[in-house]
Amino acid sequence: MPDPIKVLVAEDQGLLRASLLDLIAAEPGLLAVGAARDGREAVAAAHRVEPDVVLMDIRMPVMDGLEATHAICAAHPRTKVVILTTFDLDEYVYEALRSGATGFLLKNAGTEEILRAVRVAHQGNAMLAPEVTKRMIAGMAARRPDTRPERLAGLTERERDVVAAIVGGLSNDEIAAALFLSRATVKTYLSRLFLKLGVRDRTQLVILAYESGFVEELRRAGG
């Protein structure tokens, strides 16, 4: 039996924090390993318990979720951070994603969506399926052009195909089917792309694709 996914809840609202802890504790395969009321507590707890996934409120006292996310992702590359926010177009969410967060959820998300987010993040995938997520990334990235577009210039044609599929929100199985590759080969391509481009997961790869002009290039080409 695999080890349970260790989850840290960082949320300044006591009732919501307690609800999330109860939800995690009641779910088979998940383990609530701690809670934090502000960003500083979240960073300290992450150092102490080394969670697999952190549910992080973006707006917290003492140290906000953005700074806490950056600190946790820098110190614990294997830890995934899922941002919790009240607003689907919160500008700070974009900065949190750039700091290493895997994805984000609205605080009014349903039980199943929250549990799925934890599992998807732990698998190294991003919460990119909701259209609002892609809209937010595209909108924010358009206002922050990358000064190093050459980061994507050295990709092979097949690597560019994989990046385009990820931007389109395809899962590994869907990429394999679309490009006539095995699932193992897709995983190899992803690992190679992350290393080659200096990103830690699919979310950062999508952001880079927008910032570098890759997505606009796809649109002009009718891709």
VEXKOLKE-107981 format. One record per residue: residue number from 1; residue in three letters; z, x, y of N, C-alpha, C in turn. Coordinates in pm, 1 decimal, padded with zeros to 6 digits. Atoms other than C-alpha are relative to their C-alpha. Example, Ala and Ser with C-alpha at 12.3 -4.5 7.8 and 13.67 -1.06 7.14 Angstrom:
<atoms>
ATOM resi resn     n.up   n.east  n.north    ca.up  ca.east ca.north     c.up   c.east  c.north
ATOM    1  ALA  00000.0  00089.0 -00119.0  00780.0  01230.0 -00450.0  00000.0  00090.0  00120.0
ATOM    2  SER -00006.0 -00082.0 -00119.0  00714.0  01367.0 -00106.0  00073.0 -00077.0  00109.0
</atoms>
This chain:
<atoms>
ATOM resi resn     n.up   n.east  n.north    ca.up  ca.east ca.north     c.up   c.east  c.north
ATOM    1  MET  00000.0  00084.4 -00120.2  00000.0  00000.0  00000.0  00000.0  00087.4  00124.4
ATOM    2  PRO  00005.9 -00083.0 -00121.8 -00096.9  00146.3  00341.2  00124.7 -00017.4  00085.2
ATOM    3  ASP -00113.2  00009.8 -00091.8  00169.6  00221.9  00597.8 -00027.0 -00108.2  00103.1
ATOM    4  PRO  00020.9  00102.1 -00103.2  00226.5 -00057.7  00851.0 -00043.8  00063.6  00130.6
ATOM    5  ILE  00042.9 -00045.1 -00131.7  00069.8 -00025.6  01194.4  00118.7 -00009.7  00094.7
ATOM    6  LYS -00116.3 -00003.7 -00089.1  00344.9  00080.7  01435.4 -00042.2 -00040.9  00141.5
ATOM    7  VAL  00038.7  00056.1 -00129.1  00332.4 -00118.7  01759.3  00115.6  00009.3  00099.9
ATOM    8  LEU -00095.1 -00005.0 -00111.5  00512.6 -00052.9  02088.0 -00043.4 -00103.4  00103.4
ATOM    9  VAL  00029.5  00102.5 -00099.5  00531.8 -00339.8  02337.9  00056.7  00042.2  00135.0
ATOM   10  ALA -00041.1 -00036.4 -00135.4  00542.6 -00243.9  02708.3 -00035.9 -00115.2  00092.9
ATOM   11  GLU  00020.9  00121.2 -00078.1  00585.4 -00558.7  02917.3  00124.7 -00027.5  00083.0
ATOM   12  ASP -00118.1  00014.5 -00084.7  00812.7 -00620.5  03215.4  00057.4 -00141.7  00000.9
ATOM   13  GLN -00051.9  00135.9  00007.5  00847.2 -00997.0  03160.9  00075.5 -00018.9 -00131.7
ATOM   14  GLY -00085.8  00004.3  00118.5  01138.4 -01045.3  02924.0 -00043.2 -00099.3 -00105.8
ATOM   15  LEU  00037.6  00102.0  00097.4  01020.0 -01367.9  02760.8 -00127.6  00036.7 -00074.0
ATOM   16  LEU  00124.9 -00039.8  00064.4  00669.4 -01242.5  02696.6  00022.4  00120.3 -00090.2
ATOM   17  ARG -00031.1 -00118.0  00081.3  00803.0 -00909.2  02571.1  00064.2 -00042.2 -00132.3
ATOM   18  ALA -00067.8  00047.7  00120.6  01032.4 -01089.9  02325.7 -00096.5 -00074.3 -00092.3
ATOM   19  SER  00097.6  00075.4  00080.2  00749.4 -01319.2  02212.2 -00094.5  00093.4 -00074.4
ATOM   20  LEU  00090.5 -00096.0  00064.0  00519.0 -01026.6  02144.2  00070.1  00075.7 -00112.2
ATOM   21  LEU -00075.8 -00069.6  00104.1  00790.5 -00843.4  01951.1  00017.8 -00088.5 -00122.8
ATOM   22  ASP -00015.8  00094.0  00111.9  00856.0 -01153.1  01739.1 -00131.1 -00017.7 -00074.6
ATOM   23  LEU  00131.5  00017.2  00061.4  00483.1 -01196.0  01678.4 -00034.4  00119.3 -00089.2
ATOM   24  ILE  00029.9 -00121.0  00077.2  00441.5 -00835.1  01563.5  00090.4  00009.2 -00122.3
ATOM   25  ALA -00096.2 -00011.7  00109.2  00757.4 -00843.9  01350.0 -00030.9 -00096.3 -00114.5
ATOM   26  ALA  00026.7  00101.8  00101.6  00640.5 -01156.1  01166.9 -00132.3  00020.8 -00073.4
ATOM   27  GLU  00133.5 -00019.2  00057.4  00293.6 -01023.8  01083.0  00000.5  00108.5 -00107.3
ATOM   28  PRO  00008.4 -00101.4  00106.1  00245.2 -00846.4  00746.0 -00092.0  00114.1  00040.6
ATOM   29  GLY  00081.3 -00117.4 -00031.3  00114.0 -00494.2  00790.7  00022.6  00056.7  00137.4
ATOM   30  LEU -00033.4 -00049.9 -00132.9  00249.2 -00455.9  01143.9  00149.9  00024.5  00008.7
ATOM   31  LEU -00141.1 -00034.6 -00015.6  00579.9 -00302.3  01250.6  00029.5  00023.4  00147.5
ATOM   32  ALA -00042.3 -00019.5 -00138.6  00741.7 -00339.1  01594.4  00098.7  00116.8  00004.4
ATOM   33  VAL -00083.5 -00120.5  00000.5  00886.9  00004.7  01668.8  00070.9  00023.4  00133.0
ATOM   34  GLY -00068.8 -00019.4 -00126.7  01004.8 -00041.3  02026.1 -00053.8 -00089.5  00109.1
ATOM   35  ALA  00039.7  00079.1 -00115.5  00984.3 -00214.7  02360.6  00034.1  00076.7  00126.2
ATOM   36  ALA -00023.6 -00066.3 -00127.9  00969.5 -00100.7  02722.1 -00016.8 -00100.8  00112.6
ATOM   37  ARG  00004.5  00092.2 -00114.6  01031.6 -00278.7  03054.0 -00083.1  00053.5  00115.3
ATOM   38  ASP  00082.4 -00058.2 -00105.0  00831.8 -00038.5  03271.3 -00077.6  00117.3 -00057.4
ATOM   39  GLY  00086.0 -00107.0  00048.4  00579.8  00241.9  03246.1  00073.9  00124.5 -00042.1
ATOM   40  ARG -00076.3 -00120.3  00034.6  00834.9  00521.4  03242.2  00066.2 -00015.9 -00136.3
ATOM   41  GLU -00059.9  00026.5  00130.3  01017.9  00360.8  02950.7 -00106.0  00004.2 -00109.9
ATOM   42  ALA  00108.2  00001.4  00098.4  00684.3  00315.3  02774.0 -00039.0  00141.8 -00040.3
ATOM   43  VAL  00035.5 -00139.5  00029.2  00597.7  00684.4  02802.1  00109.1  00066.3 -00084.2
ATOM   44  ALA -00111.9 -00058.9  00074.3  00944.1  00788.3  02681.3  00004.2 -00053.8 -00143.0
ATOM   45  ALA -00002.2  00060.4  00133.4  00928.9  00542.8  02390.2 -00114.9  00051.3 -00085.5
ATOM   46  ALA  00115.6 -00051.2  00074.5  00581.2  00662.5  02290.9  00027.0  00140.9 -00051.4
ATOM   47  HIS -00035.6 -00134.6  00044.8  00708.7  01019.6  02276.7  00098.3 -00006.5 -00116.0
ATOM   48  ARG -00107.0  00008.7  00099.7  01003.2  00906.4  02066.4 -00047.8 -00057.0 -00133.7
ATOM   49  VAL  00035.4  00069.5  00124.6  00842.9  00671.5  01812.1 -00143.6  00023.6 -00044.5
ATOM   50  GLU  00140.1 -00028.5  00032.0  00474.8  00782.5  01822.1 -00069.6 -00121.2 -00062.0
ATOM   51  PRO  00062.2  00121.8  00053.7  00326.2  00433.3  01783.8 -00147.8  00018.5 -00028.0
ATOM   52  ASP  00144.0  00001.6  00024.7 -00018.4  00365.1  01645.6 -00072.0 -00074.5  00112.8
ATOM   53  VAL  00059.5  00084.2 -00104.1 -00085.9  00098.3  01909.5  00107.3 -00037.1  00102.3
ATOM   54  VAL -00087.9  00045.8 -00107.3  00071.8  00018.3  02247.2 -00063.9 -00120.3  00067.1
ATOM   55  LEU  00041.7  00113.0 -00081.5  00041.4 -00325.0  02406.0  00059.6  00023.0  00137.6
ATOM   56  MET -00044.2 -00050.7 -00130.7  00061.6 -00222.8  02772.9 -00032.0 -00096.0  00114.0
ATOM   57  ASP  00018.9  00080.0 -00120.9  00114.7 -00447.7  03075.3 -00054.0  00092.4  00109.3
ATOM   58  ILE  00061.2 -00085.8 -00100.5 -00106.3 -00311.3  03353.6  00084.4  00009.8  00126.3
ATOM   59  ARG -00078.8  00002.0 -00123.2  00134.3 -00409.1  03633.6  00148.3 -00001.3 -00034.7
ATOM   60  MET -00141.9 -00012.7  00031.6  00488.1 -00281.7  03583.0  00071.4  00081.4  00107.1
ATOM   61  PRO -00076.1 -00076.3 -00099.7  00766.7 -00141.4  03802.1  00021.4  00144.2 -00043.2
ATOM   62  VAL -00036.4 -00140.8  00021.9  00878.6  00224.8  03828.3 -00125.2  00086.6 -00020.1
ATOM   63  MET  00129.3 -00065.3  00026.9  00551.1  00350.8  03672.3 -00093.2 -00108.1 -00051.5
ATOM   64  ASP  00087.1  00108.9  00043.4  00253.8  00117.4  03640.3 -00070.4  00033.8 -00131.2
ATOM   65  GLY  00064.4 -00017.2  00129.0  00053.9  00066.3  03324.4 -00112.7  00099.9  00000.7
ATOM   66  LEU  00109.3 -00096.3 -00011.4 -00234.0  00278.1  03449.9  00050.9  00142.2 -00019.5
ATOM   67  GLU -00056.4 -00134.5  00011.3 -00022.7  00591.5  03493.8  00059.6  00022.2 -00138.1
ATOM   68  ALA -00060.5 -00011.4  00132.2  00164.2  00523.0  03169.8 -00106.9  00017.6 -00108.1
ATOM   69  THR  00110.2 -00012.2  00096.2 -00162.8  00478.9  02978.7 -00056.5  00141.1  00000.1
ATOM   70  HIS  00053.6 -00136.0 -00011.4 -00295.6  00809.3  03109.1  00094.2  00100.4 -00066.2
ATOM   71  ALA -00097.5 -00093.5  00055.6  00025.3  00990.4  03012.8  00006.4 -00010.1 -00151.9
ATOM   72  ILE -00009.5  00019.3  00145.2  00041.3  00839.1  02664.3 -00125.7  00049.1 -00070.5
ATOM   73  CYS  00125.5 -00040.9  00063.6 -00326.7  00894.5  02582.4 -00019.0  00151.5  00003.6
ATOM   74  ALA  00012.2 -00145.3 -00010.7 -00311.0  01254.4  02705.1  00092.0  00071.2 -00099.1
ATOM   75  ALA -00098.5 -00065.3  00087.1 -00000.2  01337.2  02501.2 -00016.2 -00038.6 -00146.9
ATOM   76  HIS  00010.7  00050.5  00137.8 -00083.2  01129.3  02191.6 -00140.4 -00054.4 -00024.0
ATOM   77  PRO  00139.3  00042.4  00014.9 -00459.4  01119.1  02127.1 -00022.8 -00104.7 -00109.0
ATOM   78  ARG  00018.9  00094.9  00109.9 -00413.3  00915.8  01808.3  00054.2 -00139.4  00033.3
ATOM   79  THR -00055.9  00129.3 -00040.0 -00223.1  00637.8  01985.6 -00103.6 -00079.9  00078.2
ATOM   80  LYS  00093.9  00088.9 -00068.3 -00437.9  00343.2  02096.4  00077.5 -00090.5  00095.2
ATOM   81  VAL -00064.1  00085.8 -00099.6 -00350.8  00146.2  02409.5 -00088.5 -00121.0  00027.9
ATOM   82  VAL  00068.8  00124.5 -00034.6 -00449.5 -00217.8  02458.5  00069.0 -00056.0  00123.6
ATOM   83  ILE -00054.4  00044.3 -00127.7 -00402.8 -00335.2  02816.6  00020.0 -00151.9  00001.2
ATOM   84  LEU -00027.9  00141.3 -00021.3 -00241.4 -00671.9  02892.6 -00009.8 -00028.3  00149.4
ATOM   85  THR  00016.7  00031.1 -00141.7 -00346.3 -00831.2  03220.7 -00008.3 -00150.3  00021.9
ATOM   86  THR  00006.6  00141.3 -00035.9 -00326.1 -01165.7  03397.3 -00140.5 -00039.1  00042.5
ATOM   87  PHE  00131.8  00029.3 -00055.5 -00671.0 -01137.8  03551.5 -00108.2  00073.9 -00076.5
ATOM   88  ASP  00104.9 -00062.3  00081.6 -00989.6 -01074.7  03355.5 -00084.6  00099.6  00077.6
ATOM   89  LEU  00077.0 -00095.8 -00078.6 -01144.0 -00882.5  03645.6  00091.5  00093.0  00079.7
ATOM   90  ASP -00095.0 -00089.5 -00064.9 -00839.9 -00675.8  03738.4 -00062.1  00139.1  00011.2
ATOM   91  GLU  00065.2 -00129.5 -00019.4 -00981.5 -00356.9  03892.8  00075.0  00113.1 -00067.6
ATOM   92  TYR -00076.9 -00106.0  00063.0 -00700.0 -00153.7  03741.8 -00032.1  00013.3 -00148.2
ATOM   93  VAL  00036.2 -00006.9  00140.6 -00819.5 -00239.4  03393.4 -00107.1  00105.5 -00022.1
ATOM   94  TYR  00106.5 -00099.1  00011.5 -01131.5 -00030.7  03448.8  00057.4  00141.1  00003.0
ATOM   95  GLU -00059.4 -00132.6 -00009.6 -00923.6  00268.2  03555.2  00081.3  00032.0 -00125.1
ATOM   96  ALA -00076.7 -00021.8  00122.7 -00700.0  00220.8  03250.3 -00092.2  00036.2 -00116.0
ATOM   97  LEU  00096.8 -00032.8  00104.6 -01004.3  00224.3  03022.4 -00049.4  00143.2  00015.9
ATOM   98  ARG  00042.7 -00137.9 -00024.6 -01118.6  00546.1  03186.8  00110.9  00098.9 -00035.5
ATOM   99  SER -00114.0 -00086.6  00031.5 -00770.6  00686.5  03127.4  00023.8  00011.1 -00149.3
ATOM  100  GLY -00012.8 -00012.3  00144.1 -00805.3  00630.4  02755.4  00034.8 -00126.6 -00074.2
ATOM  101  ALA -00031.2  00125.3  00068.5 -00715.0  00268.4  02683.6 -00118.7 -00044.9 -00084.5
ATOM  102  THR  00104.3  00043.0  00092.2 -00908.1  00113.9  02397.0 -00063.9 -00130.6  00042.7
ATOM  103  GLY  00054.8  00128.3 -00040.4 -00951.5 -00233.2  02541.9  00104.5 -00077.6  00076.7
ATOM  104  PHE -00100.0  00078.6 -00070.9 -00772.4 -00518.2  02710.0 -00002.1 -00145.0 -00043.6
ATOM  105  LEU -00016.9  00140.9  00032.4 -00644.0 -00870.4  02655.9  00059.3 -00072.0  00119.6
ATOM  106  LEU -00069.3  00082.3 -00097.5 -00550.5 -01150.8  02887.8  00135.5 -00039.1 -00058.8
ATOM  107  LYS -00134.3  00033.2  00047.2 -00182.1 -01237.6  02868.2  00007.4 -00137.6 -00065.0
ATOM  108  ASN -00000.6  00131.9  00061.4 -00270.8 -01593.0  02771.6 -00083.5 -00004.7 -00128.1
ATOM  109  ALA  00077.5 -00005.9  00124.5 -00465.1 -01475.1  02465.0  00079.0 -00065.6 -00112.4
ATOM  110  GLY -00064.1  00065.1  00113.9 -00392.9 -01664.2  02144.9  00057.7  00100.1 -00097.9
ATOM  111  THR -00067.3 -00083.9  00100.2 -00184.3 -01531.8  01859.7 -00098.0  00080.5 -00083.4
ATOM  112  GLU  00096.0 -00067.8  00086.6 -00480.9 -01450.0  01638.9 -00075.6  00108.9  00074.6
ATOM  113  GLU  00073.1 -00099.3 -00079.8 -00660.8 -01267.9  01919.2  00085.2  00123.8  00024.5
ATOM  114  ILE -00090.0 -00113.7 -00022.2 -00356.5 -01049.7  01990.8  00012.7  00083.6 -00126.7
ATOM  115  LEU -00013.5 -00072.1  00126.7 -00309.7 -00960.0  01625.5 -00129.3  00072.5 -00035.5
ATOM  116  ARG  00129.6 -00065.0  00026.9 -00681.2 -00888.4  01589.6 -00017.4  00122.2  00089.5
ATOM  117  ALA  00013.3 -00112.3 -00092.6 -00669.9 -00664.7  01898.2  00075.7  00121.5 -00050.3
ATOM  118  VAL -00080.7 -00110.7  00052.6 -00392.9 -00454.9  01742.7 -00071.4  00066.2 -00116.5
ATOM  119  ARG  00065.9 -00056.0  00119.5 -00581.3 -00412.6  01416.0 -00132.0  00069.2  00035.7
ATOM  120  VAL  00127.7 -00059.1 -00041.2 -00917.6 -00345.6  01581.4  00023.4  00133.0  00071.7
ATOM  121  ALA -00031.6 -00123.5 -00071.3 -00763.0 -00085.0  01812.2  00043.1  00108.7 -00096.4
ATOM  122  HIS -00048.4 -00099.0  00097.8 -00589.2  00085.2  01521.6 -00114.4  00059.2 -00080.6
ATOM  123  GLN  00116.7 -00048.1  00074.9 -00924.6  00114.3  01344.0 -00089.7  00089.3  00084.7
ATOM  124  GLY  00079.2 -00085.8 -00087.5 -01058.4  00303.2  01645.1 -00113.8 -00072.2  00068.5
ATOM  125  ASN  00104.7  00077.7 -00064.8 -01279.4  00021.5  01766.3  00051.1 -00057.9  00130.9
ATOM  126  ALA -00036.7  00052.6 -00131.5 -01282.8 -00137.0  02109.4 -00011.5 -00151.2  00003.2
ATOM  127  MET  00010.0  00143.7 -00021.6 -01223.0 -00494.3  02217.9 -00112.7 -00025.8  00099.8
ATOM  128  LEU  00115.6  00014.2 -00089.2 -01574.8 -00521.9  02360.2 -00075.4 -00129.9 -00022.6
ATOM  129  ALA  00073.6  00121.1  00031.9 -01681.6 -00851.3  02208.9 -00001.6 -00102.4  00112.8
ATOM  130  PRO  00003.4  00101.4 -00105.8 -01572.4 -01085.9  02491.7 -00095.8  00039.1  00112.3
ATOM  131  GLU  00096.4 -00029.4 -00105.6 -01847.2 -01111.8  02752.3  00067.9  00045.5  00128.5
ATOM  132  VAL -00068.6 -00038.7 -00122.9 -01591.4 -01079.0  03027.3  00030.6  00148.9  00000.9
ATOM  133  THR -00029.4 -00142.8  00007.4 -01506.4 -00729.8  02905.7 -00121.3  00081.3  00042.2
ATOM  134  LYS  00121.1 -00074.5 -00034.7 -01863.5 -00606.7  02927.1 -00038.1 -00022.5  00145.6
ATOM  135  ARG  00030.1  00028.4 -00140.5 -01908.0 -00779.4  03262.7  00088.3  00083.4  00091.9
ATOM  136  MET -00092.5 -00077.9 -00081.1 -01598.7 -00606.6  03397.5 -00038.2  00147.4  00000.0
ATOM  137  ILE  00037.0 -00141.3  00009.4 -01704.4 -00263.3  03272.0 -00127.2  00026.4  00080.2
ATOM  138  ALA  00126.7 -00019.6 -00070.4 -02057.1 -00306.3  03407.4  00019.9 -00006.4  00150.9
ATOM  139  GLY -00021.2  00016.9 -00143.0 -01938.9 -00428.0  03746.2  00072.4  00116.8  00062.0
ATOM  140  MET -00076.8 -00110.4 -00053.6 -01685.7 -00153.5  03796.7 -00078.2  00131.3 -00008.5
ATOM  141  ALA  00075.3 -00124.7  00017.0 -01907.4  00121.8  03660.1 -00111.2  00011.4  00103.6
ATOM  142  ALA  00107.8 -00002.7 -00097.6 -02184.9  00021.2  03899.7  00046.8  00053.6  00134.3
ATOM  143  ARG -00053.6 -00047.9 -00127.7 -01955.4  00111.9  04188.0  00051.1  00142.9 -00009.4
ATOM  144  ARG -00050.4 -00135.6  00020.6 -01861.8  00448.3  04039.6 -00103.8  00081.6 -00076.5
ATOM  145  PRO  00105.3 -00074.2  00070.9 -02181.6  00641.2  03955.0  00050.2  00133.9 -00051.0
ATOM  146  ASP -00040.5 -00126.8  00060.6 -02131.9  00934.1  03721.8 -00077.0  00114.2  00066.6
ATOM  147  THR  00065.4 -00115.1 -00061.6 -02206.5  01270.2  03879.8 -00054.7  00096.6 -00104.0
ATOM  148  ARG  00046.3 -00087.9  00107.0 -02291.8  01419.1  03540.4 -00085.2 -00077.4 -00100.7
ATOM  149  PRO  00083.2  00079.5  00090.4 -02572.7  01205.3  03392.6 -00056.3  00081.2 -00115.4
ATOM  150  GLU  00054.7 -00083.8  00107.0 -02681.1  01502.7  03182.9  00082.0 -00006.0 -00127.4
ATOM  151  ARG -00083.5  00010.5  00119.5 -02398.3  01426.0  02941.7 -00070.9 -00077.1 -00110.7
ATOM  152  LEU  00074.1  00077.2  00099.7 -02632.4  01180.2  02767.9 -00143.1  00051.2 -00018.5
ATOM  153  ALA  00138.6 -00047.0  00003.3 -02952.6  01376.2  02826.2 -00033.6  00073.8 -00128.8
ATOM  154  GLY  00027.6 -00081.2  00118.6 -02915.4  01593.1  02516.2  00007.1 -00073.9 -00131.1
ATOM  155  LEU -00010.1  00076.0  00123.9 -02888.4  01311.0  02264.7 -00134.6 -00009.9 -00070.7
ATOM  156  THR  00121.6  00022.9  00076.5 -03140.9  01274.7  01984.6 -00039.5 -00147.1  00012.7
ATOM  157  GLU  00046.1  00138.5 -00008.6 -03346.4  00957.3  01964.4  00088.7 -00092.9 -00082.2
ATOM  158  ARG -00085.1  00082.4  00085.4 -03131.7  00827.0  01678.4  00138.6 -00017.2  00061.0
ATOM  159  GLU -00129.8  00011.1 -00067.0 -02810.7  00903.5  01867.5 -00007.3 -00098.8  00116.4
ATOM  160  ARG  00018.0  00095.4 -00109.9 -02946.9  00710.6  02164.3 -00007.2 -00143.2 -00053.7
ATOM  161  ASP  00005.1  00131.9  00062.8 -03020.2  00419.2  01931.6  00140.6 -00049.9 -00032.6
ATOM  162  VAL -00137.8  00037.0  00034.8 -02658.8  00423.1  01814.8  00078.4 -00036.8  00125.5
ATOM  163  VAL -00068.3  00030.7 -00126.1 -02529.3  00434.0  02173.3 -00044.2 -00137.4  00050.7
ATOM  164  ALA  00050.6  00129.3 -00046.4 -02752.5  00139.5  02264.2  00061.0 -00114.1 -00080.7
ATOM  165  ALA -00059.1  00103.1  00085.5 -02615.7 -00056.1  01968.6  00146.7 -00022.7  00034.8
ATOM  166  ILE -00140.7  00012.5 -00038.0 -02257.1  00016.4  02071.3  00012.6 -00074.4  00132.0
ATOM  167  VAL  00000.1  00070.7 -00128.1 -02332.0 -00096.0  02427.7 -00023.6 -00149.2 -00022.8
ATOM  168  GLY  00028.0  00139.5  00031.1 -02465.3 -00417.1  02274.1  00111.9 -00070.4 -00072.9
ATOM  169  GLY -00115.2  00060.4  00063.9 -02128.7 -00474.6  02106.3 -00008.9 -00011.7 -00150.7
ATOM  170  LEU  00015.8  00009.4  00145.1 -02247.0 -00425.0  01747.7  00112.9  00073.7 -00072.9
ATOM  171  SER -00098.5 -00065.1  00086.5 -01995.1 -00340.7  01474.6 -00069.7  00107.8 -00081.6
ATOM  172  ASN  00059.3 -00103.8  00083.7 -02047.0 -00048.6  01236.7 -00096.3 -00059.4 -00102.1
ATOM  173  ASP  00085.8  00062.5  00099.9 -02188.9 -00281.7  00971.4 -00128.9 -00051.8  00063.3
ATOM  174  GLU  00118.5  00052.1 -00068.8 -02425.3 -00441.4  01223.1 -00092.7  00113.0  00043.1
ATOM  175  ILE  00082.6 -00117.0 -00035.9 -02542.4 -00098.6  01345.5 -00072.9  00051.6 -00122.9
ATOM  176  ALA  00060.4 -00048.3  00124.5 -02603.7  00008.0  00985.8 -00119.9 -00086.5 -00038.4
ATOM  177  ALA  00108.8  00091.8  00036.0 -02816.6 -00301.6  00920.7 -00117.4  00011.2  00097.5
ATOM  178  ALA  00105.6 -00004.2 -00101.5 -03008.7 -00277.0  01248.3 -00080.8  00128.3 -00005.1
ATOM  179  LEU  00067.0 -00131.3 -00002.3 -03090.0  00094.0  01212.3 -00032.4  00051.4 -00139.9
ATOM  180  PHE  00028.7 -00038.2  00139.4 -03127.4  00100.2  00832.3  00074.0  00127.6 -00039.4
ATOM  181  LEU -00086.1 -00113.1  00034.0 -02838.6  00342.3  00787.9  00113.6 -00048.0 -00088.2
ATOM  182  SER -00120.2  00036.9  00074.3 -02541.9  00350.3  00554.5  00117.5 -00007.0  00096.6
ATOM  183  ARG -00118.0  00010.7 -00086.0 -02201.9  00259.9  00697.1  00062.2  00138.2  00021.6
ATOM  184  ALA -00056.6 -00135.2 -00011.8 -02083.8  00616.3  00625.4 -00079.1  00083.2  00101.0
ATOM  185  THR  00083.3 -00074.1 -00095.2 -02378.1  00756.5  00822.4  00028.5 -00044.3  00142.7
ATOM  186  VAL -00034.7  00049.9 -00133.5 -02293.0  00532.7  01117.8  00130.5  00062.4  00047.3
ATOM  187  LYS -00128.3 -00060.0 -00036.4 -01935.2  00661.3  01113.5 -00017.4  00147.1  00035.5
ATOM  188  THR  00027.1 -00140.9 -00030.2 -02068.2  01018.0  01107.8 -00063.5  00013.4  00137.9
ATOM  189  TYR  00062.9 -00001.5 -00132.7 -02290.2  00945.0  01408.7  00102.9 -00023.9  00109.7
ATOM  190  LEU -00101.8  00029.8 -00100.9 -01994.8  00795.8  01597.0  00090.4  00119.6  00023.7
ATOM  191  SER -00086.4 -00117.3 -00014.1 -01771.0  01094.4  01528.8 -00071.6  00110.8  00075.2
ATOM  192  ARG  00078.9 -00103.8 -00066.4 -02049.1  01328.8  01639.5 -00019.3 -00032.4  00148.3
ATOM  193  LEU  00019.2  00040.9 -00139.0 -02113.8  01128.2  01956.7  00128.0  00015.9  00081.2
ATOM  194  PHE -00127.0 -00013.4 -00071.0 -01745.4  01117.1  02052.1  00025.5  00146.5  00035.5
ATOM  195  LEU -00023.1 -00142.4 -00021.6 -01721.0  01495.3  02013.1 -00099.8  00057.2  00100.4
ATOM  196  LYS  00107.1 -00052.7 -00083.0 -02052.3  01568.6  02181.4  00015.1 -00042.3  00146.3
ATOM  197  LEU -00007.5  00055.8 -00134.9 -01983.6  01347.6  02482.9  00139.4  00008.9  00060.5
ATOM  198  GLY -00134.8 -00016.2 -00053.3 -01612.9  01418.8  02517.6  00070.0 -00131.2  00028.4
ATOM  199  VAL -00067.7  00128.4 -00014.6 -01498.9  01057.8  02476.3  00085.0 -00024.8 -00123.6
ATOM  200  ARG -00091.3  00018.4  00111.9 -01220.7  00926.9  02254.8 -00029.0 -00123.3 -00083.8
ATOM  201  ASP  00029.0  00119.5  00078.1 -01358.6  00589.1  02145.4 -00120.3 -00073.1  00058.2
ATOM  202  ARG  00117.8  00076.9 -00039.0 -01625.1  00322.9  02183.7  00007.7 -00047.0  00145.2
ATOM  203  THR -00013.6  00049.0 -00136.5 -01484.0  00190.6  02510.0 -00044.7  00103.4  00100.4
ATOM  204  GLN  00037.3 -00105.5 -00093.9 -01516.6  00522.4  02688.8 -00147.9  00034.0 -00011.9
ATOM  205  LEU  00143.5 -00024.6  00017.6 -01863.2  00567.6  02539.3 -00081.9 -00104.7  00076.2
ATOM  206  VAL  00070.1  00105.8 -00072.7 -01972.4  00230.5  02683.8  00008.8  00024.2  00150.4
ATOM  207  ILE -00016.2 -00029.3 -00142.1 -01829.1  00320.6  03024.6 -00093.3  00113.2  00042.3
ATOM  208  LEU  00087.5 -00112.2 -00031.1 -02014.5  00652.5  03017.9 -00146.6 -00044.3  00001.7
ATOM  209  ALA  00138.8  00047.5  00005.5 -02336.9  00473.2  02921.8 -00037.0 -00075.4  00127.8
ATOM  210  TYR  00025.6  00069.7 -00126.6 -02305.1  00250.5  03229.4 -00003.5  00099.1  00116.3
ATOM  211  GLU -00013.2 -00090.7 -00113.5 -02196.8  00527.6  03464.5 -00116.4  00098.4  00010.1
ATOM  212  SER  00104.8 -00101.8  00000.2 -02470.8  00768.2  03361.4 -00137.8 -00056.2  00030.3
ATOM  213  GLY  00130.4  00061.5 -00021.4 -02748.6  00517.1  03416.3 -00074.5 -00029.2 -00128.8
ATOM  214  PHE  00063.9  00021.8  00129.2 -02825.3  00495.2  03042.8 -00031.8 -00147.9 -00021.6
ATOM  215  VAL  00020.6  00143.0  00020.3 -02782.1  00117.1  03035.1 -00112.6 -00050.9  00089.1
ATOM  216  GLU  00107.4  00040.5 -00090.3 -03006.0  00070.3  03338.9 -00135.1  00048.3 -00052.3
ATOM  217  GLU  00122.2 -00053.4  00060.2 -03264.4  00289.5  03168.5 -00046.6 -00088.7 -00114.3
ATOM  218  LEU  00032.8  00090.8  00110.8 -03248.3  00063.8  02862.5 -00061.3 -00129.5  00053.7
ATOM  219  ARG  00049.6  00126.3 -00057.9 -03300.0 -00243.3  03080.3 -00142.4  00014.9  00051.1
ATOM  220  ARG  00135.5 -00023.2 -00053.4 -03603.9 -00093.1  03252.0 -00101.8  00012.6 -00112.3
ATOM  221  ALA  00090.0 -00017.7  00114.2 -03749.6 -00006.4  02912.4 -00011.1 -00126.7 -00084.4
ATOM  222  GLY  00003.4  00124.9  00074.4 -03685.0 -00359.8  02792.0  00080.1  00004.5 -00127.1
ATOM  223  GLY -00080.1 -00012.8  00120.8 -03423.0 -00243.0  02539.9  00122.8 -00085.6  00006.3
</atoms>
